[in-house]
Every structure is written in structure tokens, then in C-alpha cells.
Amino acid sequence: MAEIVLNVEVRERTGTGGAREARRAGKVPGVLYGGDKDPVAISVRANEFRKALYTGKLLGHLVTLKHGDETQPVIAKAVDMHPVTDEPWHFDLYRVDEHQLVKIAVPVHFKNHEAAPGLKRGGTLNIVRHEVEVNASADAIPEELVFDLTGLEIGDTIRISAFKLPKGVQPAMDRDFVVATVAGTSAQAAEEAAEEAASEG
């Protein structure tokens, strides 16, 4: 089961007034959605919520929601931060079954930049999508999708089909979309075109 446990309280008042009241009491207001039940206004102590958030294992992960003696698996789908203080301001949790298939955005990272000839020659990695929506079992959501850049040249395109996805994880979109490209500068492109022309001539 999930590592993070969020102790929640049910908020009596909903709406802006209720949220303000929760913040005044040192709590972060949120809403629990999903399943076949109505949304419930909840709150978590601000220090406990911050601690969970800064582990990096809250957003997009299966966590345990605890209310009194009841526990249930949930996924934190969104956390809004205050624009000035950067403190957690509001959050959304979704009820899930532990093995339920969920659609969720997972961050994309790239490794072995130094092993890509195209990047060594001054090309740049243009990332089209910093995260990709996938369908995965709630208890097996990948932390990240990593792509190995070894051997990539200028002009290469990295599509979702080139990623090694964990077992049971599928892209949420059924087309083979572009995640990143290796682009050269226009000066490089002109130089290469001139070289090609010279070798043909």
C-alpha cells in the first residue's frame, strides 16, 4: 500500500468561506472526488501536507487517505500553490481502487545527452512534451518516463513509441505523437547542405 498517509478532516463549510476558514486554522483545503460518491470538502494540516508534498511522492501517486478509523486509496491529481507565498493553497484527491486503471500525466526525462552525436555537434534537444498522459494501474504508476539519447543525430525525432514503457502502462493517446526532437542551428543546416552539395558535385 502507499507510503504516504494523509489524515483528513471533513470541512463543514464549502466554498470560498470554508476554504478561508480552513487556512486560518493552519490547514490546506481540498476536495475528494471520484468513485460513485459525491465530492467531499476536506482539509489536511498544512505542515503535514507540506511534508507529504515535498517528498515528491504525493502528486500522481497512490496515497492513503485516513479519516478517523477509515482508510482508502486515493490519487492526488492537482495541488494549487499560492502565487506569492508558494504555499500549498488547495488540492484535489480522487478515490480509486488500488488496481483500477487511471489516466495520469507522468513527467518525461532524458539521459545520456553526452552520448548523442547530434547534441555534441551543437544540436539542441527540443522537448515538445515535458509530461505524457498514460493509462496505468493505480498501484503501478511510473514515477517518470526516461529516454536514452545515445546515438541520436540532428534531425532525429523521438516519438512515444520509442519509449520503453513499464509493463501495463500505455499512452493515453492512440497516435504516435512526438515527445522531443534533436534540432540543429540554421548555420549548421546550411553548412551540412553545402557539404552535401560539394560531395555530390
C-alpha positions in Angstrom: 0.0 0.0 0.0 1.0 3.6 -0.4 3.8 5.1 1.7 2.1 8.5 2.3 -0.9 8.7 4.7 -2.9 11.9 4.7 -5.1 12.5 7.8 -8.1 14.4 6.6 -10.9 16.2 8.3 -14.2 16.8 6.6 -15.0 20.5 6.3 -18.5 21.6 7.3 -18.4 24.7 5.2 -17.7 24.5 1.5 -16.9 27.3 -1.0 -14.5 30.2 -0.5 -15.6 30.9 3.1 -14.9 27.4 4.1 -11.5 27.3 2.4 -10.5 30.6 4.1 -11.6 29.2 7.4 -9.5 26.1 6.9 -6.4 28.2 6.0 -6.9 30.4 9.1 -6.9 27.2 11.2 -3.5 26.2 9.7 -4.9 23.6 7.2 -4.9 23.2 3.5 -8.4 22.9 2.0 -9.1 20.3 -0.7 -11.8 18.2 -2.4 -12.2 14.5 -2.6 -13.8 13.4 -5.9 -14.4 10.2 -7.9 -15.9 6.8 -7.5 -19.7 6.7 -7.3 -19.8 9.1 -4.3 -20.4 12.8 -4.2 -17.4 15.2 -3.8 -16.5 15.9 -0.2 -14.8 19.1 1.1 -11.8 18.1 3.2 -8.7 19.6 4.8 -5.3 18.4 5.9 -3.0 20.1 8.5 -0.7 22.4 6.5 2.6 21.1 8.0 1.6 17.5 7.3 0.5 18.4 3.8 3.7 20.2 3.0 5.8 17.3 4.3 3.9 14.9 2.0 4.2 17.2 -1.0 7.9 17.8 -0.6 8.7 14.1 -0.6 7.9 14.2 -4.3 5.7 11.1 -3.8 2.3 12.9 -3.4 1.3 14.1 -6.9 0.4 11.4 -9.3 1.0 8.6 -6.7 -1.3 6.3 -4.8 -1.6 7.6 -1.2 -3.7 6.5 1.7 -6.4 8.9 2.9 -7.3 8.4 6.6 -10.4 9.8 8.2 -10.9 8.6 11.7 -10.6 4.8 11.5 -11.4 4.7 7.8 -8.7 4.5 5.2 -9.0 4.5 1.4 -6.6 4.7 -1.6 -6.6 8.0 -3.4 -4.5 9.8 -6.0 -3.5 13.4 -5.7 -4.3 14.9 -9.1 -3.7 18.6 -8.5 -2.2 20.9 -6.0 -2.5 24.7 -6.4 0.2 26.8 -4.9 -0.3 30.4 -3.7 1.2 32.7 -6.3 3.1 34.9 -3.8 4.0 32.7 -0.8 4.3 29.4 -2.8 2.5 27.6 0.0 0.0 24.8 -0.9 -3.3 26.5 -1.3 -5.8 23.8 -2.5 -5.7 20.2 -3.6 -7.8 17.6 -5.4 -7.8 14.0 -4.5 -9.5 11.2 -6.5 -10.9 8.0 -5.0 -9.5 4.9 -6.7 -9.5 1.2 -6.4 -5.8 0.1 -5.8 -5.7 -1.8 -9.1 -8.0 0.5 -11.1 -6.8 1.8 -14.4 -6.2 5.5 -14.2 -5.3 8.2 -16.7 -2.5 10.4 -15.3 0.3 12.7 -16.5 3.8 11.4 -15.9 7.0 13.5 -16.3 9.4 12.8 -19.1 13.2 12.9 -18.6 16.2 12.4 -21.0 19.5 10.8 -20.1 23.0 10.4 -21.8 23.0 13.8 -23.5 26.8 13.4 -23.8 26.4 10.2 -25.9 24.2 11.9 -28.6 26.5 12.9 -31.5 23.9 15.4 -32.7 24.0 17.2 -29.3 27.8 17.1 -29.2 27.9 18.9 -32.6 25.9 21.8 -31.2 22.4 20.5 -31.8 19.7 21.2 -29.2 17.1 18.9 -27.6 13.7 20.5 -28.2 11.3 18.9 -25.7 7.7 19.1 -27.1 6.1 17.4 -24.1 7.5 17.6 -20.6 4.9 15.1 -19.4 2.9 12.4 -21.1 -0.6 11.2 -20.2 -0.7 7.4 -19.7 -3.1 4.8 -18.6 -1.7 2.7 -15.7 -2.9 0.7 -12.8 -3.3 2.9 -9.7 -0.7 0.9 -7.7 1.8 0.9 -10.6 2.0 4.5 -11.8 5.6 5.1 -13.1 7.5 8.0 -11.4 8.8 9.1 -14.7 9.4 8.1 -18.3 13.1 8.1 -19.2 14.5 8.2 -22.8 18.1 7.3 -23.6 19.6 9.8 -26.1 22.6 7.6 -27.0 23.4 7.8 -30.7 20.8 10.4 -31.7 21.7 12.8 -34.5 20.5 16.2 -35.6 17.1 15.8 -37.3 16.1 12.8 -35.2 12.6 12.7 -33.8 11.7 11.0 -30.5 8.1 9.6 -30.6 6.2 7.9 -27.8 6.6 4.6 -29.5 10.4 4.8 -28.9 10.0 4.9 -25.1 10.3 1.6 -23.1 7.1 1.8 -21.1 6.8 -0.3 -17.9 4.6 -3.4 -18.1 0.9 -2.5 -18.1 1.5 1.2 -18.9 0.0 2.6 -22.2 0.0 6.1 -23.7 -3.5 7.6 -23.2 -3.5 8.8 -26.8 -3.5 6.2 -29.5 -1.4 8.1 -32.0 2.4 8.0 -32.1 3.0 11.6 -31.0 6.3 13.5 -30.9 7.9 13.9 -27.5 11.1 15.7 -28.5 13.4 16.4 -31.5 17.1 17.0 -31.9 17.4 20.2 -33.8 20.5 21.9 -35.4 21.1 25.6 -35.8 20.3 27.1 -39.2 24.1 27.8 -39.7 24.7 24.1 -39.1 22.0 23.1 -41.5 23.4 25.4 -44.2 26.9 24.0 -43.6 25.7 20.4 -43.9 23.8 21.3 -47.1 26.9 22.9 -48.6 29.0 19.8 -47.7 26.4 17.5 -49.3 26.3 19.7 -52.4 30.1 19.6 -52.6 30.3 15.9 -52.2 27.7 15.4 -55.0 29.4 17.9 -57.3 
